[in-house]
């Protein structure tokens, strides 16, 4: 049964940021006080190999609420080197999908509305907004300190494309932001190479050589702090193999997947999300679980082939406890849930009860 979501889709991003979280996430109750730190995550001991990925935890208040509810790996929403606006409201809609959102289905149009139902799949389109570093460095630093023993806050970020910017300038923006993340006290860093919601279909993770350069400049800045890269679904096995071969010894973790992009329309066939470049939007939730599981299996196989040791973070479609265990069986060391966690604040608690 769906609960009141901790991020309210009926409110703007700004309203959520100022007044959220909502529902059970707002009650202040701490769950899971008897946890034991017995799972490894990038050299840290955590109470459970489960958490929330970059996206719904838009500031420190949301992160603290997630930690309170036993989501032991909480990812602070992706930040940038400068202030960046959010796409217009609405930013979240329910999508109607029969079964899996296959790559073939994603070539068509998906109907979206505000009727959230199980099995839960949504589209989210924010455009990776960010406040100024002066705000998020302080807020992130405070959230990191709020983690209890057996918990950790991951800092997520990405570079920003600017008009007339050179390739070198773009890569340097990653280095600049990584430096700010380190200054904020990050213990683990995730760089987003896979966001489809900036009006472009050209995801950085598919530009393998540039992705490797980005990872290298980030590692130069952050040193021994573990680095995770967030990537999209790869249809091309050779491309995924090449990426893993070239970057798997640079990074300490690979997180997959983000979303699957598709054209999203209303019941009349009109673009559901207002604004230029927003016809195509990322879809997440139950319908993309197949893709996340597939990537976990393939990453595990490639890790073994190259004798690498990076951590596999499985993301996509985890809405019930059974999904968590499917991901673990597929090869994911760590599992995360965004959509499922938003509508079920007890998901971590339910999973922990079955882990014991």
C-alpha positions as CSV (number, residue, x, y, z in Angstrom):
1,X,0.0,0.0,0.0
2,X,1.4,3.4,-1.0
3,X,2.1,5.8,1.8
4,X,2.2,9.6,1.7
5,X,5.5,10.3,-0.4
6,X,8.2,12.1,1.5
7,X,8.7,14.3,-1.6
8,X,5.3,15.7,-2.5
9,X,4.7,15.6,-6.3
10,X,1.8,18.1,-6.0
11,X,4.2,20.8,-4.7
12,X,7.0,22.6,-6.5
13,X,10.6,21.7,-6.0
14,X,11.1,24.9,-4.0
15,X,8.1,24.1,-1.7
16,X,9.5,20.6,-1.1
17,X,12.9,22.0,-0.4
18,X,11.7,24.6,2.1
19,X,8.9,22.6,3.8
20,X,9.7,18.9,3.3
21,X,10.0,16.1,3.9
22,X,6.4,15.0,4.3
23,X,4.5,12.0,5.6
24,X,6.2,9.5,7.9
25,X,9.6,11.0,7.1
26,X,8.5,14.1,9.0
27,X,7.6,12.4,12.3
28,X,11.2,12.4,13.7
29,X,10.9,8.8,14.9
30,X,14.2,6.8,14.7
31,X,13.9,3.2,13.5
32,X,16.5,0.4,13.8
33,X,18.3,1.4,17.0
34,X,19.7,-2.1,17.5
35,X,21.5,-2.4,14.2
36,X,24.9,-4.0,13.9
37,X,27.5,-2.7,11.5
38,X,28.4,-5.8,9.6
39,X,28.3,-5.0,5.9
40,X,31.1,-3.4,3.9
41,X,30.6,-0.3,1.8
42,X,33.7,1.2,0.3
43,X,35.8,0.4,3.4
44,X,33.1,1.6,5.8
45,X,30.9,-0.7,8.0
46,X,27.2,-0.1,7.5
47,X,24.2,-1.6,9.2
48,X,22.6,-2.8,6.0
49,X,23.6,-2.8,2.3
50,X,20.6,-0.7,1.4
51,X,20.0,3.0,0.9
52,X,18.6,5.8,-1.2
53,X,20.4,7.0,-4.4
54,X,20.8,10.6,-5.7
55,X,17.5,12.3,-6.4
56,X,14.8,12.5,-3.8
57,X,17.0,13.6,-0.8
58,X,17.1,17.2,-1.8
59,X,18.7,18.7,1.3
60,X,20.0,17.8,4.7
61,X,16.5,17.6,6.3
62,X,15.6,14.8,3.8
63,X,18.9,13.1,4.4
64,X,18.4,13.1,8.2
65,X,14.9,11.7,7.8
66,X,16.2,8.9,5.7
67,X,18.9,8.0,8.2
68,X,16.2,8.1,11.0
69,X,14.2,5.5,9.0
70,X,17.1,3.1,8.7
71,X,18.2,3.9,5.1
72,X,21.9,3.5,6.1
73,X,23.4,4.8,2.9
74,X,21.8,8.1,2.1
75,X,22.8,10.0,-1.0
76,X,22.6,13.8,-0.9
77,X,21.0,15.1,-4.1
78,X,23.4,15.9,-7.0
79,X,25.0,19.3,-6.7
80,X,26.9,21.6,-9.1
81,X,29.7,24.2,-9.1
82,X,27.1,27.0,-9.2
83,X,23.4,27.7,-8.8
84,X,21.3,26.0,-11.4
85,X,17.5,26.2,-11.9
86,X,14.9,23.5,-11.6
87,X,12.6,22.6,-14.5
88,X,9.1,24.0,-14.1
89,X,6.5,22.1,-12.1
90,X,5.3,19.3,-12.4
91,X,8.5,17.4,-12.0
92,X,7.0,14.0,-11.0
93,X,4.1,12.1,-12.7
94,X,2.8,8.6,-12.7
95,X,3.3,6.7,-16.0
96,X,1.1,3.9,-17.3
97,X,3.2,0.9,-18.4
98,X,2.1,-2.7,-18.9
99,X,5.0,-4.9,-17.6
100,X,8.6,-3.9,-18.2
101,X,9.6,-0.7,-20.0
102,X,11.7,-2.4,-22.6
103,X,14.0,-0.4,-24.9
104,X,11.5,-1.1,-27.7
105,X,8.6,0.3,-25.6
106,X,10.7,3.3,-24.7
107,X,10.7,4.3,-28.4
108,X,7.0,5.0,-28.2
109,X,5.0,7.4,-26.1
110,X,4.0,6.8,-22.4
111,X,0.9,8.3,-20.9
112,X,1.4,10.1,-17.6
113,X,-1.0,11.4,-15.0
114,X,-1.2,12.0,-11.2
115,X,-2.8,8.6,-10.3
116,X,0.0,6.9,-8.5
117,X,-0.6,3.2,-8.2
118,X,1.1,-0.2,-7.7
119,X,3.2,-1.5,-9.4
120,X,4.7,2.0,-9.1
121,X,6.5,3.6,-12.0
122,X,7.0,7.3,-12.4
123,X,8.8,9.9,-14.5
124,X,10.9,12.5,-12.9
125,X,12.2,15.6,-14.6
126,X,14.1,18.2,-12.5
127,X,17.1,19.1,-14.7
128,X,19.5,18.6,-11.8
129,X,18.9,21.9,-9.9
130,X,21.5,23.1,-7.5
131,X,21.8,25.9,-4.9
132,X,25.0,27.9,-4.6
133,X,28.0,26.1,-3.1
134,X,27.9,28.4,-0.1
135,X,24.6,26.8,0.8
136,X,25.1,23.2,-0.2
137,X,28.6,22.8,1.2
138,X,27.4,23.8,4.7
139,X,24.2,21.7,4.4
140,X,26.0,18.7,3.1
141,X,28.6,18.9,5.8
142,X,26.0,19.0,8.5
143,X,24.1,16.0,7.0
144,X,27.4,14.0,6.8
145,X,27.9,14.6,10.6
146,X,24.3,13.4,11.3
147,X,25.1,9.9,10.2
148,X,25.1,7.4,13.1
149,X,27.5,4.5,13.5
150,X,26.8,2.1,10.7
151,X,25.5,4.8,8.4
152,X,27.1,7.0,5.7
153,X,26.1,9.9,3.6
154,X,27.2,9.9,-0.1
155,X,27.8,13.2,-1.8
156,X,26.6,13.3,-5.4
157,X,27.6,15.8,-8.0
158,X,28.0,16.5,-11.7
159,X,29.6,19.0,-14.1
160,X,27.8,21.8,-15.8
161,X,27.8,22.5,-19.6
162,X,28.1,26.2,-20.5
163,X,27.7,28.0,-23.8
164,X,31.0,28.3,-25.6
165,X,32.7,26.0,-23.1
166,X,35.6,23.9,-24.2
167,X,35.9,20.2,-23.5
168,X,38.8,21.0,-21.1
169,X,36.6,23.6,-19.4
170,X,33.8,21.0,-18.9
171,X,36.2,18.5,-17.4
172,X,37.7,21.1,-15.2
173,X,34.2,21.9,-13.8
174,X,34.1,18.4,-12.5
175,X,37.4,18.9,-10.8
176,X,36.3,22.2,-9.3
177,X,33.1,20.7,-7.9
178,X,34.9,17.6,-6.6
179,X,37.2,19.9,-4.6
180,X,34.2,21.6,-3.0
181,X,32.7,18.2,-2.2
182,X,35.9,17.2,-0.4
183,X,36.0,20.5,1.5
184,X,32.5,19.8,2.8
185,X,33.8,16.6,4.4
186,X,32.6,13.9,2.1
187,X,33.5,10.3,3.0
188,X,32.2,8.9,-0.3
189,X,31.6,10.7,-3.6
190,X,29.3,9.8,-6.6
191,X,29.6,11.5,-9.9
192,X,26.6,11.4,-12.1
193,X,27.5,10.5,-15.7
194,X,24.0,9.5,-16.7
195,X,21.4,12.3,-16.4
196,X,18.9,12.4,-19.3
197,X,16.9,15.4,-18.2
198,X,19.0,18.3,-19.4
199,X,17.5,18.6,-22.8
200,X,20.1,16.3,-24.3
201,X,20.2,12.7,-25.3
202,X,24.0,12.6,-25.2
203,X,24.9,11.0,-21.8
204,X,28.4,11.4,-20.7
205,X,28.7,7.8,-19.7
206,X,28.4,6.8,-23.4
207,X,31.5,8.9,-24.2
208,X,33.9,6.5,-22.7
209,X,37.2,8.3,-23.2
210,X,35.8,11.5,-21.7
211,X,34.2,9.6,-18.8
212,X,37.6,8.1,-18.0
213,X,39.2,11.6,-18.1
214,X,36.5,12.9,-15.8
215,X,37.0,10.1,-13.3
216,X,40.8,10.6,-13.3
217,X,40.6,14.4,-12.6
218,X,38.1,13.7,-9.8
219,X,40.3,11.1,-8.2
220,X,43.2,13.6,-8.4
221,X,41.2,16.1,-6.4
222,X,39.6,13.7,-3.8
223,X,42.5,11.4,-3.3
224,X,41.7,8.4,-1.1
225,X,38.0,9.3,-0.8
226,X,36.0,6.5,-2.6
227,X,34.5,7.5,-6.0
228,X,31.4,5.9,-7.5
229,X,30.3,6.6,-11.1
230,X,26.6,6.5,-11.9
231,X,25.8,5.1,-15.3
232,X,22.9,4.4,-17.6
233,X,21.7,1.2,-19.1
234,X,24.0,-0.1,-21.8
235,X,22.4,-2.0,-24.7
236,X,25.8,-2.4,-26.3
237,X,27.8,-5.1,-24.5
238,X,31.1,-4.1,-26.2
239,X,30.7,-0.5,-25.0
240,X,30.0,-1.5,-21.4
241,X,33.0,-3.9,-21.5
242,X,35.2,-1.1,-22.8
243,X,34.0,1.3,-20.1
244,X,34.6,-1.1,-17.3
245,X,38.0,-2.1,-18.6
246,X,39.2,1.5,-18.8
247,X,37.5,2.9,-15.7
248,X,37.1,-0.1,-13.3
249,X,40.5,0.4,-11.7
250,X,40.1,4.2,-11.4
251,X,36.8,4.1,-9.5
252,X,35.8,2.3,-6.3
253,X,32.1,1.8,-7.3
254,X,29.8,1.6,-10.3
255,X,26.1,2.5,-9.8
256,X,23.5,1.4,-12.3
257,X,21.1,2.4,-13.5
258,X,19.6,5.9,-13.6
259,X,16.4,5.9,-15.6
260,X,15.2,4.9,-19.0
261,X,14.2,7.9,-21.2
262,X,10.9,7.9,-23.2
263,X,8.5,10.4,-24.6
264,X,5.9,11.3,-22.0
265,X,2.5,12.6,-22.9
266,X,-0.9,13.2,-21.3
267,X,-4.1,11.3,-22.2
268,X,-4.7,13.7,-25.1
269,X,-1.3,13.0,-26.6
270,X,0.2,16.4,-25.6
271,X,3.6,16.8,-23.9
272,X,3.0,16.1,-20.3
273,X,5.8,18.1,-18.8
274,X,5.9,21.8,-19.8
275,X,9.0,23.4,-21.4
276,X,11.4,23.0,-24.2
277,X,13.3,19.7,-24.3
278,X,11.0,18.0,-21.8
279,X,9.0,15.7,-24.1
280,X,11.6,13.0,-23.3
281,X,11.9,12.3,-19.7
282,X,13.5,9.7,-17.4
283,X,11.3,6.8,-16.2
284,X,12.0,5.0,-13.0
285,X,10.3,2.6,-10.6
286,X,9.0,-1.0,-11.1
287,X,9.1,-0.9,-14.9
288,X,12.8,-0.5,-15.2
289,X,13.8,-3.2,-12.6
290,X,14.7,-5.6,-15.4
291,X,17.4,-3.2,-16.7
292,X,19.0,-2.6,-13.3
293,X,19.1,-6.3,-12.6
294,X,20.6,-7.0,-16.0
295,X,23.3,-4.4,-15.4
296,X,24.2,-5.8,-12.0
297,X,24.7,-9.3,-13.6
298,X,26.8,-7.9,-16.4
299,X,28.9,-5.7,-14.1
300,X,29.6,-8.7,-11.8
301,X,30.8,-10.8,-14.8
302,X,33.0,-8.0,-16.1
303,X,34.5,-7.3,-12.6
304,X,35.5,-11.0,-12.4
305,X,36.9,-11.0,-16.0
306,X,39.2,-8.0,-15.3
307,X,39.9,-9.0,-11.7
308,X,38.7,-5.6,-10.4
309,X,37.3,-4.9,-7.0
310,X,34.8,-2.1,-7.5
311,X,31.6,-2.1,-5.6
312,X,28.4,-2.7,-7.6
313,X,25.5,-0.5,-6.6
314,X,22.2,-1.8,-8.0
315,X,19.5,0.8,-8.6
316,X,16.2,0.7,-10.4
317,X,12.7,-0.6,-9.6
318,X,13.3,-1.6,-6.0
319,X,9.8,-1.1,-4.6
320,X,9.3,-4.1,-2.3
321,X,11.7,-6.2,-0.2
322,X,11.8,-9.0,-2.7
323,X,13.4,-6.6,-5.2
324,X,16.3,-6.0,-2.8
325,X,17.1,-9.7,-2.6
326,X,16.8,-10.1,-6.4
327,X,19.5,-7.5,-6.8
328,X,21.7,-9.1,-4.2
329,X,21.4,-12.4,-6.0
330,X,22.2,-10.7,-9.4
331,X,25.5,-9.5,-8.1
332,X,24.8,-6.1,-6.5
333,X,26.9,-5.5,-3.3
334,X,24.7,-2.5,-2.4
335,X,21.1,-1.9,-3.4
336,X,19.3,1.5,-3.5
337,X,15.7,2.6,-3.9
338,X,14.4,6.1,-4.9
339,X,10.8,5.7,-6.1
340,X,10.0,2.8,-3.8
341,X,11.5,4.6,-0.8
342,X,9.6,7.8,-1.6
343,X,6.2,6.0,-1.2
344,X,7.2,3.5,1.4
345,X,9.2,5.0,4.3
346,X,9.3,1.6,6.0
347,X,11.1,-0.1,3.1
348,X,14.5,-0.2,4.9
349,X,12.9,-1.5,8.1
350,X,11.1,-4.3,6.1
351,X,14.3,-5.3,4.4
352,X,16.3,-5.4,7.6
353,X,13.7,-7.6,9.3
354,X,14.4,-10.2,6.5
355,X,18.2,-9.8,6.7
356,X,18.4,-10.9,10.3
